[in-house]
Amino acid sequence: MQGGASLGARWIDLDGNVRDDPYPPDSITVNTAGSGRELVLDVNVDGMAERVRLRRAPAIAGLLFDAIRLLDAQVRRADEARAHAEGEASRLAELLADARRREFGASSEKMPSVEDVDHSAQSVLGPVVSAEVATTSAPVPKPRKANPNAGRKPIDASWPRVDVVVESDEGPPACTNCSAETSFLRYETSERATVVPEHFRVIRTHRANYVCRCCGTHAAIPVEPSFLPGSSFGSPELVAHIAVKKYQYGMPLYRYEQLAASHGVKLSRATCANLVIAAAEKLTPIVELLRETLLQQSAIHVDETVLQVLNEPGRAPQTQSYLWCFQSAKGAERQVVDYRYTTTRAGSNAVEYLTHDDGTPWVGTMQVDGYAGYNKVPGVTRIACMAHIRRKFFEVMTRLPVLEQPRSVAGQVVAMIQKLYLIEDQCSDMSGERVREYRDRYSRPIVEKIKAFLLEHRETALRNTGLGKAIAYAVEQWPHMERYLDEPAAAIDNNRVERALKRAVLGRKAFLFCESQDGAHATASMYAIVETCLANKVDPYRYLVWVMKRFPYAKTAADVRKLLPWCMPVEGDTAKPSEPILA
């Protein structure tokens, strides 16, 4: 029997409802020709109909409808499970691709120039950047020049020179041709680079004592004040060397112990750790002045990273603690990079740091990532990080075949963001209102296009996929991100503080953990001093020696303020340790 509709009968849907309207191609129809003791069903599937006669109709019909409903529920659950499995498989494939890229791929997110991006991305952008920017960014053929690195180059003038004069011990040699006596003509000079390894030594000071022969009164030459009194190892040079090796160059203390042993010196890592902790505690006023200086500025970058501390009261050794980094904006006159150790990642830690000692909150522009804890900081203009937004789309794009990347949604977003970075390069040397005007003229149209592009594709991208998550994150952060257009002191991203944290992250990979909370606080203080020195183009080793020699003479807060990194003389340690330096 073809076509259940030709039966002209009522039909029953899967919920047991009797319907009089035309039934669908796949249905079960009750034929009115059946008697009261039997149920005649016309089963119509894919246009093929079969008539089934069922005795004991009421009971069988109930069982049949229950079975149909059960099967329908099972089918729905199977469809949902299959959709979930497909989504999970897609998610795991993305995670695997990301892991392979991190392990074996290039870590750089550098993209080709805007002009090399596929025309599909260019069509989205439109002609929003002026000819000035386009001309500047376009590759200009340059005349070929001779390779400046060809041939032997002299050793750079920054290397200190030690002159060694080589002459004959027996006077001028005789002429090899006629045996006559020769006379001096000139020196033939050559240079060879060398290195003097670390030289460990003990300075034994013999201090004269005097006695009066008349009354027996003793007199002695006064002892100069010491930075770490009572410590035989607490010389400024040794403490500074240990601190710089660990916090600037990432050498764990057990390797410093091995370094000393290679020079025939016994110096335990416990002694090194105690010296660093004691020095950091003494230099706490310096670190607090760095925070005070930073809170006087109008723009701050903030970020945090994990730090494992083994012996924390009431916490397991595996529990994660955090190292926070607070850094000045690029245009600040005094560059400060400050660190703080906390046991949690709670946003209250940032609130505590950004509150003045008198209880008033700091007010200014705070550039951070998407961590929700920063929402607790009151009275600030929060600006998001474009690099975090871009990175998520870049990861999605790199999962695709190379030829498909420029035309993909992620590729087009990356291309538009790349153009914003190009504009930032153009205005990097500007300041104040010029930056605001330049961004408003060239960057704002692109920012609006990206926003519209994201909203357009938000509904079509699956939420659990990489693209869906990237779009959701970007849309969430966009109100915070676009504020950089109106803040000349703000950057387009938070890479500045992430670069400052990189030294701490690499150091953490080497020394793995801090054993105690005192060590964690010392780590934060020493990283603050080292990074602030580097930000102000001051050599950390020379500064630490300089400040530790002079710190015992600082009696007031004004004296300590004169010991900040930017106060060190350019020529370094020129004053004698014993002379008054704080007059």
C-alpha positions in Angstrom: 0.0 0.0 0.0 1.6 3.2 -1.1 1.3 6.5 0.9 -0.4 6.4 4.3 -2.4 9.6 3.3 -4.4 7.6 0.8 -6.0 5.8 3.7 -7.9 8.9 4.7 -7.6 8.0 8.4 -6.8 9.7 11.6 -3.2 9.3 12.9 -1.6 9.2 16.3 1.6 11.1 17.1 4.3 9.8 19.4 2.8 11.4 22.4 -0.5 9.4 21.9 -2.5 12.4 20.6 -5.1 11.6 17.9 -4.6 14.0 14.9 -7.0 14.7 12.0 -4.6 16.8 9.9 -2.5 15.2 7.2 0.0 12.9 8.8 3.7 13.0 7.9 5.4 10.5 5.6 6.8 8.6 8.5 3.8 7.8 10.8 1.6 5.2 12.4 -2.1 5.6 11.4 -5.2 4.1 13.1 -7.5 2.8 10.4 -11.2 3.4 11.3 -12.1 0.1 9.6 -10.9 -1.8 12.6 -13.3 -3.5 14.9 -13.6 -2.8 18.7 -11.6 -6.0 19.5 -8.6 -5.2 17.3 -6.5 -2.3 16.3 -5.7 -1.8 12.6 -2.5 0.2 12.1 -1.2 1.5 8.8 2.6 2.0 9.3 4.0 4.4 6.7 7.8 4.7 6.5 9.6 6.3 3.5 6.4 6.1 1.4 6.0 2.4 2.0 2.9 1.4 3.9 2.0 -1.8 5.8 -1.3 -2.6 7.5 -1.0 -4.3 10.9 -3.9 -5.9 12.8 -3.4 -6.0 16.6 -5.8 -7.9 18.8 -6.6 -6.7 22.4 -6.2 -3.2 20.9 -6.4 -1.1 24.1 -3.6 -2.9 26.0 -1.4 -3.4 23.0 -1.8 0.3 21.9 -0.7 1.4 25.4 2.3 -0.8 25.3 3.0 0.3 21.7 2.9 4.0 22.5 5.1 3.5 25.6 7.6 1.6 23.5 7.5 4.3 20.9 8.1 7.0 23.5 10.9 5.0 25.0 12.6 4.5 21.7 12.1 8.2 20.8 13.8 9.2 24.1 16.6 6.7 23.4 17.1 8.2 20.0 17.2 11.7 21.4 19.7 10.7 24.0 21.8 9.0 21.4 21.8 12.1 19.2 22.7 14.2 22.2 25.5 11.8 23.2 26.8 11.8 19.6 26.8 15.6 19.5 28.6 15.7 22.8 31.1 13.1 21.6 31.7 15.0 18.4 32.2 18.2 20.4 34.5 16.5 22.9 36.5 14.9 20.0 36.9 18.3 18.4 38.0 19.9 21.7 40.5 17.1 22.3 41.8 17.5 18.8 42.3 21.2 19.3 44.1 20.5 22.6 46.4 18.0 20.9 47.1 20.4 18.1 47.9 23.1 20.6 50.2 20.8 22.6 52.1 19.8 19.4 52.5 23.4 18.4 53.8 24.3 21.8 56.2 21.4 21.8 57.4 21.3 18.2 56.2 24.5 16.5 57.5 28.0 16.5 56.7 29.9 19.6 56.7 33.2 17.8 53.4 34.7 16.8 55.0 37.0 14.2 52.9 37.4 11.1 53.8 38.6 7.6 53.3 42.3 6.8 49.9 43.6 6.2 50.5 43.8 2.5 51.1 40.0 2.4 47.9 39.1 4.1 45.2 37.5 1.8 42.9 39.9 0.0 39.9 38.4 1.9 41.2 40.0 5.1 41.9 43.2 3.2 38.4 43.4 2.0 37.2 43.3 5.6 39.5 46.0 6.7 38.8 48.5 3.9 40.9 51.6 3.3 40.9 53.0 6.8 44.7 53.7 7.3 46.0 56.8 5.7 48.5 56.9 2.9 51.1 58.0 5.4 50.8 54.7 7.3 50.5 52.6 4.1 53.6 54.3 2.6 55.6 53.8 5.8 54.7 50.1 6.1 55.2 49.3 2.4 58.5 47.6 1.6 60.8 50.0 -0.2 63.6 48.5 -2.2 67.0 49.6 -1.0 70.2 49.8 -2.9 72.4 46.8 -2.1 75.2 47.6 0.3 78.4 45.9 1.2 78.0 43.5 4.1 79.2 45.3 7.2 80.0 42.0 8.9 82.3 40.9 6.2 86.0 40.5 7.3 87.4 40.7 10.8 85.9 43.4 13.0 87.8 45.0 15.8 86.7 44.1 19.4 84.1 46.5 20.6 85.4 49.6 22.5 83.2 48.7 25.5 85.7 46.0 26.5 88.2 47.2 29.1 91.8 47.1 27.8 94.9 45.9 29.6 98.1 46.8 27.7 100.9 44.3 27.7 104.2 45.5 26.2 106.5 42.8 24.7 110.2 43.7 24.4 113.4 41.9 24.1 115.1 41.3 27.5 118.5 41.5 25.9 118.0 44.8 24.2 117.4 45.4 20.5 118.1 42.3 18.4 120.7 42.2 15.7 119.7 42.6 12.1 119.0 39.2 10.5 120.5 40.5 7.2 123.7 42.3 8.1 124.0 41.6 11.9 124.1 45.3 12.6 122.4 46.7 15.8 118.7 47.7 15.2 116.8 50.7 16.7 113.1 50.9 17.9 110.6 51.7 15.1 107.1 51.2 16.4 104.8 48.8 18.2 102.7 46.2 16.3 99.4 46.0 18.2 97.0 43.0 18.3 94.0 42.4 20.5 92.6 39.1 21.9 89.5 38.9 24.1 89.8 37.0 27.3 87.9 36.5 30.6 88.8 36.5 34.2 86.6 34.0 36.1 85.0 34.6 39.5 87.7 35.1 42.1 86.7 34.1 45.6 88.9 35.4 48.4 88.8 36.3 52.1 89.9 39.8 53.1 91.6 39.7 56.5 91.6 43.1 58.2 94.2 43.8 60.9 93.0 46.7 62.9 95.6 48.4 65.1 94.8 48.8 68.8 96.6 51.3 71.1 97.1 51.7 74.8 98.1 54.7 76.9 101.3 53.9 78.8 100.3 56.5 81.5 96.8 55.5 82.4 96.3 52.2 80.5 93.4 53.4 78.4 92.9 51.5 75.2 92.2 53.1 71.8 91.3 51.5 68.5 90.6 52.6 64.9 86.7 52.8 64.7 85.0 49.9 62.8 83.0 50.9 59.7 79.3 50.1 59.9 78.4 46.8 58.2 75.3 46.1 56.1 75.0 42.6 57.7 76.8 42.9 61.0 78.0 39.7 62.6 78.2 37.8 59.3 81.6 36.7 58.0 80.0 36.2 54.5 77.9 39.3 54.4 80.2 41.5 52.3 78.3 43.6 49.8 80.3 42.1 46.9 79.5 38.5 47.8 75.8 39.1 48.6 75.4 41.1 45.4 77.1 38.4 43.4 74.8 35.7 44.8 71.6 37.8 44.3 72.5 38.7 40.7 73.4 35.2 39.7 70.1 33.9 41.0 67.7 36.7 40.2 69.2 38.2 37.0 70.7 35.1 35.4 68.5 32.4 36.9 71.2 30.3 38.7 69.8 28.2 41.5 71.7 28.3 44.8 72.7 24.7 44.5 74.5 25.6 41.3 76.1 28.6 42.9 77.4 26.2 45.5 78.9 24.1 42.7 80.4 27.2 41.1 82.1 28.1 44.4 83.3 24.5 44.7 84.8 24.6 41.2 87.0 27.4 42.5 88.0 25.4 45.6 85.7 27.3 48.0 83.2 25.7 50.4 80.0 27.8 50.4 76.7 26.0 51.2 73.4 26.9 49.6 71.9 27.4 53.1 74.4 30.1 53.7 73.6 31.7 50.4 69.9 31.5 51.1 70.3 33.1 54.5 72.4 35.9 53.1 69.8 36.7 50.4 66.9 36.6 52.9 68.8 38.9 55.3 69.8 41.3 52.6 66.2 41.5 51.2 64.8 42.2 54.7 67.3 45.0 55.2 66.4 46.5 51.8 62.7 46.5 52.5 62.6 50.3 52.9 64.0 50.5 49.3 61.3 48.2 48.0 58.6 50.2 49.8 59.8 53.4 48.2 59.6 51.7 44.8 55.9 51.0 45.5 55.4 54.5 46.7 56.9 55.9 43.5 54.8 53.6 41.4 51.6 54.7 43.1 52.4 58.3 42.2 52.1 57.4 38.5 48.9 57.5 36.5 49.3 54.2 34.6 50.3 50.7 35.8 50.7 47.3 34.2 49.7 44.3 36.4 50.1 40.6 36.0 50.8 37.5 38.1 52.3 34.1 37.9 52.4 31.0 40.1 55.1 30.3 42.7 55.4 27.2 44.7 56.3 27.6 48.4 56.9 24.4 50.4 56.5 25.5 54.0 53.4 27.6 54.3 51.4 27.4 57.6 48.3 25.3 57.1 48.9 24.6 53.4 50.2 21.6 51.5 53.5 21.9 49.7 51.8 21.4 46.4 49.5 24.3 46.8 50.1 27.2 44.4 51.1 30.6 45.6 51.5 33.7 43.4 54.1 36.3 42.5 52.5 39.6 41.4 54.2 42.1 39.2 53.4 45.8 39.0 55.2 47.9 36.4 55.3 51.5 35.3 53.9 52.5 31.8 56.3 53.1 29.0 56.3 56.9 29.3 56.9 57.2 33.1 59.9 59.3 34.1 60.9 56.8 36.9 60.6 53.2 35.8 59.5 50.9 38.6 59.0 47.1 38.4 57.8 45.8 41.8 56.9 42.3 42.9 54.8 40.9 45.7 54.4 37.4 47.0 50.9 36.3 48.1 49.4 32.9 49.1 46.4 33.3 46.8 45.3 34.8 43.5 42.5 36.7 45.1 41.8 40.2 43.6 42.0 41.6 47.1 45.8 41.3 46.9 45.9 43.8 44.0 43.5 46.0 46.0 45.8 46.0 49.0 48.8 46.8 46.9 47.1 49.6 45.0 45.8 51.3 48.2 47.9 54.1 49.7 49.2 53.9 53.2 46.6 56.4 54.4 43.8 54.1 53.0 42.9 56.0 49.9 42.7 53.9 46.7 45.0 54.5 43.8 43.3 56.1 40.8 44.6 55.7 37.3 44.8 53.4 34.3 45.4 49.7 35.1 46.3 47.4 32.2 45.7 43.8 32.9 44.6 40.5 31.3 41.1 39.0 31.5 41.3 37.7 35.1 38.1 38.6 36.8 39.9 39.3 40.1 41.0 42.7 38.8 37.3 43.7 38.8 37.6 44.2 42.6 40.1 47.1 42.2 38.0 50.3 42.7 38.5 53.6 41.1 40.6 52.5 38.1 40.2 52.5 34.4 40.7 48.9 33.4 42.2 48.3 30.0 42.4 44.8 28.6 45.3 43.2 26.7 45.0 42.9 22.9 47.8 40.3 22.8 45.6 37.9 24.8 42.8 38.4 22.4 45.0 38.0 19.4 46.7 34.9 20.8 43.5 32.9 21.0 42.6 33.6 17.4 46.2 32.9 16.4 46.0 29.5 18.0 42.8 28.7 16.1 44.3 29.9 12.9 47.4 27.9 13.1 45.4 24.7 13.4 44.1 25.2 9.8 46.0 24.4 6.6 48.3 27.2 5.6 46.3 28.1 2.5 43.0 28.3 4.5 44.4 30.5 7.3 44.1 34.0 5.7 40.4 33.4 4.6 39.3 31.9 7.9 37.5 33.9 10.5 40.4 33.7 12.9 42.8 34.7 10.2 40.8 37.8 9.3 40.7 38.9 12.9 44.5 38.4 13.3 45.0 40.4 10.1 42.9 43.3 11.4 44.7 43.3 14.8 48.0 43.2 13.0 47.1 46.5 11.4 46.4 48.0 14.8 49.9 47.1 15.9 51.3 48.7 12.7 49.5 51.9 13.7 51.0 51.7 17.2 54.4 51.4 15.7 53.8 54.6 13.8 52.8 56.6 16.9 55.4 55.0 19.3 57.4 58.2 19.4 54.4 60.5 20.0 53.0 61.5 23.3 49.9 63.0 24.9 47.2 64.3 22.6 49.1 63.4 19.4 48.7 59.8 20.3 45.0 60.2 21.1 44.4 62.0 17.8 46.4 59.4 15.8 44.6 56.5 17.4 41.2 58.2 16.9 41.9 58.8 13.3 43.4 55.5 12.2 42.8 52.9 14.9 39.2 53.5 15.9 37.7 52.6 12.5 39.5 49.3 12.6 38.5 48.6 16.2 34.9 49.2 15.3 35.2 46.9 12.3 36.7 44.1 14.4 33.9 44.5 17.0 31.2 44.3 14.3 33.0 41.3 12.7 33.1 39.5 16.1 29.4 40.1 16.8 28.5 38.9 13.3 30.2 35.6 13.8 29.4 35.0 17.5 26.1 33.3 16.7 27.4 31.0 14.0 30.6 29.8 15.9 30.1 26.8 18.1 30.6 27.7 21.7 32.8 24.8 22.7 35.2 25.1 19.8 38.4 27.1 19.8 36.9 29.8 17.6 33.7 30.1 19.7 35.8 30.5 22.9 38.1 33.0 21.2 35.1 35.1 20.0 33.4 34.9 23.4 36.6 36.0 25.2 37.2 38.9 22.7 33.5 40.1 23.0 33.7 40.0 26.8 37.0 42.0 26.9 36.2 44.4 24.1 34.7 47.2 26.3 37.9 47.2 28.4 40.2 46.8 25.4 38.9 49.7 23.3 39.6 52.2 26.2 43.2 52.3 25.1 42.1 54.6 22.3 41.3 57.3 24.8 44.3 56.8 27.1 47.5 58.0 25.6 49.5 56.6 28.5 48.1 53.1 27.9 49.5 50.5 25.5 47.6 48.3 23.2 48.6 45.2 25.2 50.1 44.1 28.5 53.2 42.6 27.0 55.4 45.0 28.9 54.7 43.5 32.3 54.7 39.9 30.8 58.3 40.5 29.6 59.2 41.7 33.1 57.7 38.5 34.6 59.5 36.3 32.1 62.8 36.5 34.1 60.9 35.3 37.2 59.3 32.5 35.2 62.6 31.3 33.7 64.2 31.5 37.2 61.3 29.5 38.6 62.0 26.8 36.1 65.6 26.6 37.4 65.1 26.8 41.2 61.5 25.3 41.1 60.3 26.5 44.5 60.9 28.6 47.6 61.4 26.6 50.7 59.9 29.2 53.1 57.7 32.3 53.1 60.7 34.4 54.1 62.4 33.1 50.9 59.4 33.9 48.8 59.3 37.5 50.2 63.0 37.8 49.5 62.5 36.5 46.0 59.9 39.2 45.3 62.1 41.9 46.8 65.2 40.9 44.9 63.3 40.6 41.6 61.9 44.1 42.2 65.4 45.6 42.7 67.0 43.7 39.8 64.2 44.5 37.3 63.9 48.1 38.4 67.7 48.5 37.9 67.4 47.0 34.4 64.4 49.2 33.5 66.5 52.3 34.5 69.6 51.0 32.6 71.5 50.5 35.9 73.8 47.5 36.4 72.1 45.4 39.2 75.4 44.1 40.6 77.0 47.6 40.9 73.8 49.0 42.4 73.5 46.3 45.0 77.2 46.8 46.1 76.7 50.6 46.1 73.5 50.5 48.1 74.7 47.9 50.6 77.9 50.0 51.3 75.8 53.1 51.9 72.7 51.8 53.6 74.2 51.7 57.1 74.7 55.5 56.9 71.1 56.2 56.0 69.4 57.5 59.2 66.1 59.0 57.8 63.6 58.3 55.1 65.1 61.1 53.1 68.4 59.4 53.3 67.0 56.1 52.1 65.2 57.9 49.2 68.6 59.0 47.9 69.6 55.3 47.6 67.0 54.4 44.9 68.4 52.9 41.7 68.1 56.1 39.6 70.1 58.0 42.2 73.3 56.0 41.7 76.0 58.0 40.0 76.5 57.1 36.4 80.2 56.2 37.0 79.2 53.8 39.8 80.9 53.4 43.1 83.1 56.4 43.2 82.8 57.5 46.9 84.7 55.9 49.6 82.5 53.7 51.8 83.3 55.6 55.0 82.7 59.1 53.7 79.3 60.8 54.3 77.3 60.3 51.1 74.0 61.7 52.3 74.9 65.3 53.0 
